[in-house]
Amino acid sequence: MKDFPNILGNEELRERLAADVREGTLSHAYIIEGARGSGKHTLARELAAALACEHSKDTSLPLPCSLCPSCRKIMENKSPDVITISREEGKAQLGVDIIRRLRDDVRLLPNDLDIKVYILEDAHTMNIQAQNAFLLTLEEPPKFVVFLLLAESASPLLETIKSRAPILRMRPLPRDILGANLLRMNSDAAALKRDKPEEFEEIIKLASGYIGQALELLDEKKRRPRLDARHLAKNFLEEMTTRRNGKRSIDLIGMFSQKRDEIIKQLSEIENAARDLIVIKKCEGAPLCFFTSEEEAAELSFKFKASALLGIMNAIGKAKTRLAGNSNVRLTLYALAIDCGLL
Ligand SMILES: [Zn+2]
């Protein structure tokens, strides 16, 4: 029986947590660390349900069972004892005021469960005052309280928090498992795979192993700029392998966005593609981060010397630094084209 049935992959993590819940050895706080779309919220909710599940000792059922009233209430987001703490709208940080309110609330007994679970979204955005205020609660929490801190990275959190809250890391899914689950979870995915199989493969690549990101990319509006950036990256590199043509190169520069932050993302895609071309030159069969087809990458890589690819990466690094400063956007792109031998 698969425990934590709504969590994809992450077998080791699921097994460890299920054993801890059944043996009553769970910590009173965890940091759930993972990229956007990696399933942190799903795990937090499933863990809360597992703690409250009325069938947690019944090994013939998965944990949480998803059937008992406690599980259902939590899964349907209706339990007053599973409390989500979020940043105020428009704020970049999780501030101290919210944590102070949390500290007052923590002392109140649960409403209808034996436990109270606090899910702190974007815990990595807590500023220092907020973290210190939170630490006071974390040091002496009431017995019925469990804290789940969701963070893209645990590194901004104080060591004193990390020492009291073990880190649960959400791992990316292998591409085949991601693809199969995407098809199972969303009918648009099947239509895309049938009508535009290349775009489907590109989504799987872009999602980097995270189902939430893959689901988001099924939306044409979210997908299009990312696919355009990939298209531009391939064009840029292919142009470098052909006889120099100023008009074509200027047209290529015109394909970049007008916006500084968008250009930085577009340059990152070229960087990823160039990195793949270097990797494949050095080690056949190595995992690629940009190309969906190893043959395509190998064919393009063959047209470059490794030193030229390193040159591109350096030139892009330089352009990104200039863009992060206050440089003129168009001039920076022209300088990049010159550095890459396009002009
Ligand atoms: Zn249950």
Boltz pocket constraint, residues with backbone or C-beta under 6 A from the ligand:
constraints:
  - pocket:
      binder: B
      contacts: [[A, 49], [A, 52], [A, 53], [A, 54], [A, 55], [A, 56], [A, 64], [A, 65], [A, 66], [A, 67], [A, 68], [A, 69], [A, 70], [A, 71], [A, 72]]
      max_distance: 6.0
